[in-house]
Amino acid sequence: MMSSRPPRYLLGLNNMSFEDQIAELKVRREQARAMGPVARHDKRREQGMMNARERVAALTDDDSFTEWGLLAVSSRSEDRNRSAADGYVSGYATIDGRDVVIHAADFTTLGASTSAIGDKKFHHAKDNANKNGVPLVLLNECAGSRIPDIMGAQGLHRAGEHSELWRDRSSPWAAAVLGLTYGDGSFYASMSDFVVMRKGAVLAVSSEHVTSVALAESADPAEFGGWEVQTTVTGVVDRAVDTEEEALEAIRRFLSYMPSHAGELPPRAERREAGGDPEELLTLLPESPKRAYDVRRILNVIFDKDTIFPLKERFAPVAFTGLARLAGEVVGVIAINPQFKGGALDADACNKIISLIVLCDSFNIPIITFGDTPGFMVGAAGERQKMPGRIMNYLQALGAATVPKLSVIMRKSYGQAHLNMGAGYCDEMAAWFTAEISLMGRQPAMNVLHRLRPGDTPEEYERLEAQIARDTSAYALADAFMAQTVIDPRETRDWLIRMRRLHQRKLTGGIGARRLACWPTTW
C-alpha cells in the first residue's frame, strides 16, 4: 500500500511556485555575496583593505567574472549558516581580454581557513586552469587549516587526495599575499611563478598561535613571515608593494609577459624604441675594471623602453633576474651586478638564477645573460651553503633548458662562473671588447703562475701581466671561435635582435621541450 505522504522530491523548495523559487535563489545569492559579518567588513575598510569580491572586481575586466561555488557552504552542519561560499570566491574572468581562473580568499568568512569544501573549490579552479590552458591567479589571505575539518585521520588524509600541492606548470600561476596567509595559502604562493606581497601582510606555514605552543616561540609574525624576510632572506616573494591596488597591478603586468599556457609563445607587443641612447653604454660602463657600476642602468638602455620587469630584486641583488621586451618580444634576463659583492655569485644568487631559468624554460621564453663576475663565492661560508651543489644545480638547469639562449660577456668572466653564464650552453655568445676571460683574475694568476704580487719587480710584473691579459682578452676567445663575435657595447641591442630573429626554434613553433617544468619553484 502506497504512503499518503507526498514524495520527498515534492517537499520543500520543489513545492514552491516559480516566483517563490526565484525569490529564494535571490536571497541565497545575496547572503552568499554578503560574505562574513558586517563588523569584519567595517574593520577592514578602516584598515584600507578590500574584501575578496572587491579584489576580484579590481583585478578583472568589467563584468567578466563568472563565479562557481557561490552557494557552497561548509560540510559541517554547525557551520552551514556562517560559511558563505565556504570562504573562497572562485571562478573564471578575463584580464586585459585574456582568460584567467581566479581563486580569492575571503578572510571575513571563517578566516578563509582550509576546509573540505574550500579544497574542492581550489581543485576545481586548478583543474580548470590546467585543462583549459589559462593562468591561475591566487589572492591569498587565510588563517590556515580549519581545525574541525582537518583534524582526525580522515580530515588530514583528504587534504592530499587530489595532489593539489603539485603542479607541472602547464599554465602560469600568479599569487598575491594580501593579509595574514598561513597553511595552504602559504603553500599555494610558494608554488606560484610570481608572488607579490602587500607590506604589512604575513606569509608563513603556521601562525604564532601554533608556534608559541608547539615550539615555544612567540615572535612577532612579521619577524618570520613579513615582507622584508620574504623578499630579502627567503626570496619566496618576488615583489613587495605598499597597497593592494599595486599588488593587483603587478599581477596584471606579470601576466602580460606570460603565455596563457605552456603550449604557446608569450604575447608579442608593438616594437618600442630602446630605453636609452647606445652611446650611454660607454659612460655607464667604467673604463677601469676595478670600478663597480649598476648593471640595471645598462639593461634599461638595451631593452625596449619601460619594459623591464624585475623578479626577486631585493633577494641576492648581485644577480639581476627579470622579464623584458626586445623589439616587442618577451625575453628572460640574467645579469650580474658588480654593484653588489663585486659581482661574486653566492648560493642565493644561484637559486635566484635557477628560478628564472625554470620560469623561462617552462613557458617558452628566450634567455639572455649578461656576465661580469669574478666567480663564485668560495671559502668556509660558501661551502657551508653547499656551493658545489648550488653551482651544479645552476649549470644543470641552464644545460637542460631548451629555449634559445644568448650570452653577452661585458667584463670579467672568471672560473666556473664563465661556464655557468652560458659558455658551451648558449646558442650564441658575444663578448664586448672590454671582456676578460680566465680561470681567475690577473693578480691571483700572477701569484699562482709567477709568485709575484703588485709592487714586486714592477717592470717584470707589468710585462708578465700584459701577457696574461693578452691571453684572456675577448679576442683570444674569438680567435678559437669560442665566442661568435666581439662587439662594441653600443652594438648590443642590434646584435641581440638579429640573433633572436634567427633562434626562433621554427621547427617546433618556438615551443621548447620544457625539461624544467617540474623543477620546484622554491628551494
C-alpha positions in Angstrom: 0.0 0.0 0.0 1.5 3.4 -1.0 2.0 6.0 1.6 -0.3 9.0 1.7 2.8 11.2 2.4 3.9 13.2 -0.7 7.2 12.0 -2.3 10.3 13.6 -0.8 11.2 15.5 -4.0 7.8 17.3 -3.8 8.5 18.7 -0.4 10.4 21.9 0.4 11.6 24.2 -2.4 10.2 21.9 -5.1 6.7 22.5 -3.7 7.1 26.3 -4.2 5.9 28.4 -7.1 8.4 29.6 -9.7 8.0 33.1 -8.3 8.9 31.9 -4.8 11.8 29.8 -6.0 13.2 32.8 -7.9 12.9 34.9 -4.7 14.6 32.0 -2.7 17.5 31.9 -5.2 17.9 35.7 -5.0 18.1 35.5 -1.2 20.6 32.7 -1.2 22.8 34.6 -3.6 22.6 37.8 -1.6 23.5 36.0 1.6 26.5 34.4 -0.1 27.7 37.6 -1.7 27.5 39.4 1.7 30.3 37.1 3.0 31.2 37.4 6.6 29.8 39.5 9.5 29.3 43.2 8.8 31.6 44.2 11.7 34.5 42.4 10.0 33.9 44.3 6.8 33.8 47.6 8.6 37.1 46.9 10.3 38.7 46.0 7.0 37.5 49.2 5.5 39.0 51.1 8.4 42.3 49.4 7.7 42.1 50.3 4.0 41.7 46.6 2.9 39.4 45.3 0.2 37.3 42.3 0.6 37.7 39.2 -1.7 35.0 40.3 -4.1 36.3 43.9 -4.4 39.8 42.4 -5.1 38.4 40.2 -7.9 36.5 43.2 -9.4 39.5 45.5 -9.2 41.7 42.9 -11.0 39.4 41.7 -13.8 37.8 43.3 -16.8 34.3 44.8 -16.1 31.5 42.2 -15.9 33.8 39.4 -16.9 33.7 37.3 -13.7 31.6 34.2 -13.7 31.7 32.5 -10.3 31.4 28.9 -9.3 30.7 27.6 -5.8 28.8 30.8 -4.8 26.2 28.7 -2.9 28.7 26.3 -1.4 28.8 26.0 2.4 30.7 24.0 5.0 30.2 20.3 5.0 29.7 20.6 8.8 26.2 21.3 9.8 27.1 23.6 12.7 29.0 25.9 10.2 26.5 26.0 7.3 24.9 29.3 8.3 28.2 31.1 8.7 30.3 29.8 5.8 29.2 31.8 2.8 30.9 30.2 -0.3 33.0 28.4 2.3 35.4 31.2 2.5 36.5 31.4 -1.2 35.4 33.5 -4.2 36.4 31.4 -7.2 35.7 31.5 -10.9 36.5 32.5 -14.5 37.2 36.0 -15.8 39.3 38.0 -18.2 42.2 40.3 -17.5 43.0 42.7 -20.4 40.9 40.5 -22.6 42.7 37.3 -21.7 41.1 34.3 -19.9 42.1 33.6 -16.3 40.9 31.5 -13.4 40.8 33.3 -10.0 40.7 31.8 -6.5 40.4 34.5 -3.9 40.3 34.0 -0.2 37.5 35.7 1.8 39.1 36.3 5.2 35.8 37.6 6.6 34.3 34.1 6.4 35.9 31.8 9.0 39.3 33.4 8.1 39.2 31.6 4.7 40.5 28.6 6.6 41.3 25.4 4.7 38.2 23.1 4.7 36.8 20.2 2.8 34.5 22.3 0.5 37.1 25.0 0.1 39.6 22.4 -1.0 37.1 21.1 -3.6 36.7 24.6 -4.9 40.5 25.0 -5.2 40.7 21.7 -7.0 38.1 22.8 -9.5 40.0 26.1 -10.1 43.3 24.4 -10.6 41.9 21.7 -12.8 40.0 24.2 -15.0 43.2 26.3 -15.4 45.3 23.2 -16.3 42.9 21.6 -18.8 41.8 24.8 -20.5 45.3 26.4 -20.7 44.7 29.6 -18.8 46.6 31.2 -15.9 45.6 30.7 -12.3 45.5 33.8 -10.1 45.5 33.3 -6.3 44.6 36.2 -4.0 45.7 34.9 -0.6 44.7 35.8 2.9 43.9 32.8 5.0 44.1 31.6 8.6 45.4 28.1 7.9 43.6 24.9 8.5 40.0 24.8 9.8 40.6 22.6 12.8 37.2 20.8 12.9 37.6 19.9 9.2 41.2 18.9 9.1 41.7 17.2 12.5 41.5 13.4 12.6 42.8 10.8 10.3 40.2 11.3 7.5 40.4 15.0 7.6 44.1 15.1 7.3 44.3 12.4 4.6 41.6 14.0 2.5 43.8 17.1 2.1 46.2 15.1 -0.1 43.8 13.0 -2.1 43.8 15.3 -5.2 47.5 16.0 -5.3 46.8 19.8 -5.0 50.2 20.6 -3.8 51.9 19.5 -7.0 52.0 21.2 -10.4 53.8 20.9 -13.7 53.5 24.5 -14.9 51.0 23.7 -17.7 49.9 27.3 -17.2 51.3 30.2 -15.2 50.4 30.9 -11.6 50.4 34.3 -10.1 49.8 34.9 -6.4 49.2 37.9 -4.1 49.7 37.8 -0.4 47.4 40.5 0.9 47.0 39.7 4.6 47.8 37.0 7.1 48.5 34.0 5.0 49.1 30.7 6.7 48.8 27.0 5.8 47.7 26.1 2.3 47.7 29.8 1.4 51.5 29.9 2.0 51.9 26.7 0.0 50.0 27.9 -3.0 52.0 31.1 -3.0 55.3 29.2 -2.8 54.2 27.1 -5.7 53.5 30.1 -7.9 55.6 31.6 -10.7 55.2 35.1 -9.4 54.4 36.3 -5.9 53.6 39.9 -4.8 53.1 40.8 -1.2 51.5 43.8 0.4 53.6 45.3 3.1 52.0 44.5 6.4 50.9 41.1 5.3 52.4 37.8 6.6 53.4 34.7 4.7 54.2 31.6 6.9 53.4 28.0 7.3 51.9 28.5 10.9 50.8 31.4 12.9 52.3 32.4 16.3 49.3 30.6 17.9 50.8 27.3 16.7 54.5 28.1 17.1 54.1 29.5 20.6 52.8 26.2 21.9 54.4 23.6 19.6 57.9 25.3 19.5 57.8 27.7 22.4 58.3 30.5 20.0 56.4 33.7 20.4 58.0 36.0 17.9 56.0 38.7 16.1 54.8 37.1 12.8 56.5 39.9 10.8 59.8 38.6 12.1 59.4 35.3 10.4 56.9 35.9 7.7 56.9 39.6 6.9 57.6 41.2 3.6 61.2 42.1 4.4 62.0 38.5 5.4 60.2 37.0 2.3 61.8 39.4 -0.2 65.4 39.6 1.1 66.1 36.5 3.2 64.0 33.7 1.6 63.4 35.0 -1.9 59.9 33.4 -1.9 58.3 36.7 -2.7 59.2 38.5 -5.9 58.0 41.9 -5.0 56.6 43.9 -2.1 54.2 46.8 -2.6 52.5 49.3 -0.4 48.9 48.8 -1.4 46.5 46.2 -2.6 46.0 48.1 -5.8 49.7 48.0 -6.6 49.7 44.2 -5.9 46.9 43.6 -8.4 48.6 45.8 -11.0 51.8 43.8 -10.5 49.9 40.6 -11.3 48.3 42.2 -14.3 51.7 43.2 -15.6 53.3 39.9 -14.9 50.6 38.1 -16.9 51.2 40.4 -19.8 54.6 38.8 -20.3 53.4 35.2 -20.0 51.7 32.9 -22.5 48.3 31.6 -21.3 49.7 28.1 -21.3 52.9 26.2 -22.0 51.9 25.2 -25.5 52.0 28.8 -26.9 54.5 31.6 -27.2 54.5 34.7 -25.0 52.4 37.5 -26.3 54.1 39.9 -28.6 53.8 43.7 -28.3 54.4 46.6 -30.6 58.1 47.2 -31.0 59.2 50.1 -28.8 62.3 52.3 -29.0 65.3 51.4 -26.9 65.3 52.6 -23.3 68.2 54.9 -23.9 70.9 56.1 -26.4 73.5 53.3 -27.0 76.2 56.0 -26.5 75.3 56.0 -22.9 76.8 52.5 -22.5 80.3 53.8 -22.9 79.8 56.1 -19.9 77.7 53.7 -17.8 80.5 51.0 -18.0 83.6 52.3 -16.3 86.9 52.1 -18.2 88.6 50.8 -15.1 87.7 47.1 -14.5 88.2 47.7 -10.8 85.2 50.1 -10.6 81.7 48.9 -9.9 78.5 50.0 -11.7 74.8 49.3 -11.6 74.0 46.8 -14.4 70.3 47.8 -14.3 71.2 51.1 -15.9 72.8 49.2 -18.8 69.8 46.9 -19.2 67.5 49.9 -19.3 69.4 51.2 -22.4 69.4 47.9 -24.2 65.9 46.7 -23.9 62.6 48.3 -25.0 61.7 51.4 -23.1 59.9 50.8 -19.8 59.6 47.1 -20.3 62.0 45.6 -17.7 60.1 43.7 -15.0 62.4 42.7 -12.2 61.9 39.4 -10.3 63.2 38.9 -6.7 65.0 42.2 -7.0 65.7 42.5 -3.2 66.9 39.0 -2.9 70.5 38.2 -3.8 70.9 41.5 -5.7 74.3 40.5 -7.1 72.2 38.6 -9.7 69.6 40.6 -11.6 66.8 38.5 -13.0 63.6 39.6 -14.7 61.5 39.8 -17.8 61.8 42.4 -20.5 60.9 43.0 -24.2 63.3 43.2 -27.0 61.8 44.6 -30.2 58.4 43.7 -28.8 59.3 40.1 -27.8 59.4 38.8 -24.3 62.8 37.6 -23.0 64.2 36.5 -19.7 67.2 38.4 -18.4 70.0 37.3 -16.1 72.7 39.9 -15.4 75.4 40.0 -12.9 75.5 43.3 -11.0 79.0 44.3 -9.8 77.5 46.9 -7.6 76.9 44.1 -5.1 79.7 41.9 -3.8 81.8 42.9 -6.7 79.8 40.6 -8.9 80.7 37.4 -7.0 77.9 34.9 -7.0 76.7 33.2 -3.8 74.4 30.4 -3.1 71.3 32.6 -3.0 72.2 34.1 -6.4 72.5 30.6 -7.8 69.0 29.8 -6.6 67.6 33.0 -7.9 69.1 32.5 -11.3 67.7 28.9 -11.4 64.3 30.3 -10.7 64.4 32.5 -13.7 65.8 29.7 -16.0 63.0 27.4 -14.8 60.3 30.0 -15.5 61.7 30.7 -19.0 62.1 27.1 -19.9 58.6 26.3 -18.7 56.9 29.0 -20.8 59.0 29.3 -24.0 60.8 32.5 -23.1 64.3 33.0 -24.5 67.1 33.7 -22.0 69.7 36.4 -22.4 72.6 36.5 -19.9 75.0 39.4 -19.2 78.2 38.3 -17.5 80.6 40.3 -15.3 81.7 38.2 -12.4 85.0 37.3 -10.7 83.5 33.9 -10.0 81.5 32.2 -7.2 81.9 33.0 -3.5 84.2 30.4 -2.0 85.6 29.8 1.4 84.1 28.5 4.6 80.9 30.4 4.3 80.3 29.3 0.8 81.0 25.7 1.5 78.5 25.7 4.4 75.9 26.8 1.9 76.7 23.8 -0.3 78.2 25.9 -3.1 79.3 22.9 -5.2 75.8 21.6 -5.3 74.3 25.1 -5.9 76.7 25.7 -8.8 75.9 22.3 -10.4 72.2 22.8 -10.0 72.5 26.1 -11.7 74.6 24.5 -14.5 72.2 21.6 -14.9 69.2 23.9 -15.2 70.9 26.0 -17.8 72.0 23.0 -19.8 68.6 21.4 -19.6 66.7 24.5 -20.8 65.8 24.1 -24.4 64.7 27.7 -25.1 67.0 30.0 -27.1 69.9 31.2 -25.0 72.1 34.3 -25.9 75.1 35.3 -23.8 76.9 38.6 -23.6 80.2 38.9 -21.7 80.6 42.5 -20.6 83.7 42.5 -18.5 85.1 39.8 -16.1 84.2 36.2 -16.7 86.3 34.0 -14.4 86.4 30.4 -13.4 83.4 28.1 -13.3 81.2 31.1 -13.4 82.2 31.7 -17.0 80.6 28.3 -17.9 77.5 29.0 -15.8 77.0 32.3 -17.6 76.5 30.4 -20.8 79.8 29.1 -22.2 79.1 25.9 -24.1 75.4 26.1 -23.2 74.2 29.0 -25.2 73.3 29.3 -28.9 75.3 32.5 -29.5 77.9 34.3 -27.4 79.2 37.8 -27.9 82.0 39.4 -25.9 82.4 43.2 -25.5 85.9 44.4 -26.3 86.2 45.0 -22.6 85.7 41.3 -21.7 88.3 39.3 -19.8 88.0 35.6 -19.6 90.2 33.5 -17.4 90.4 30.9 -14.6 91.0 33.8 -12.2 91.8 37.5 -12.1 95.2 38.8 -13.1 96.6 39.4 -9.6 95.7 35.9 -8.3 97.0 34.5 -11.6 100.3 36.3 -11.3 100.7 35.0 -7.7 99.9 31.4 -8.8 101.9 31.4 -12.0 104.9 33.6 -11.1 104.7 34.1 -7.4 104.6 37.9 -8.0 102.4 40.5 -6.3 101.8 44.1 -7.3 104.9 46.1 -6.3 107.3 43.2 -6.9 109.8 44.0 -9.7 107.4 46.4 -11.4 108.7 46.1 -15.0 108.7 42.3 -14.9 105.3 42.3 -13.3 103.9 44.6 -15.9 105.4 42.5 -18.8 104.0 39.2 -17.4 100.6 40.8 -16.5 100.3 42.1 -20.1 100.9 38.6 -21.4 98.2 37.2 -19.2 95.8 40.0 -20.2 96.5 39.2 -23.9 95.7 35.6 -23.5 92.5 36.4 -21.6 91.0 39.0 -23.9 87.8 38.9 -25.8 89.9 38.4 -29.0 91.5 35.2 -27.5 88.0 33.8 -27.2 87.0 34.9 -30.7 90.3 33.5 -32.2 89.2 30.0 -31.4 85.5 30.7 -32.3 84.5 30.1 -28.7 82.7 33.4 -28.8 80.9 34.0 -32.0 81.8 37.7 -32.2 83.4 40.6 -30.4 81.2 43.7 -30.3 81.2 47.3 -29.3 78.8 47.7 -26.3 76.8 50.1 -28.5 76.0 47.3 -30.9 74.5 45.0 -28.3 70.8 45.7 -28.8 71.1 45.2 -32.6 73.1 42.0 -32.2 70.6 40.6 -29.8 67.6 41.4 -32.0 69.3 39.8 -35.0 70.3 36.6 -33.1 66.8 36.4 -31.5 65.3 36.6 -35.0 67.5 33.6 -36.1 66.9 31.5 -32.9 63.1 31.1 -33.0 63.0 27.3 -33.0 60.8 27.4 -36.1 60.8 23.6 -36.4 58.9 23.3 -33.1 56.9 26.5 -33.4 59.1 28.1 -30.7 57.8 25.6 -28.1 60.6 24.0 -26.0 60.9 20.6 -24.5 60.1 22.1 -21.1 62.5 19.8 -19.2 62.4 22.0 -16.1 58.6 22.3 -15.9 58.5 20.1 -12.7 61.5 21.7 -11.0 60.4 23.1 -7.6 59.5 26.8 -7.6 61.4 27.3 -4.4 64.5 25.7 -2.8 
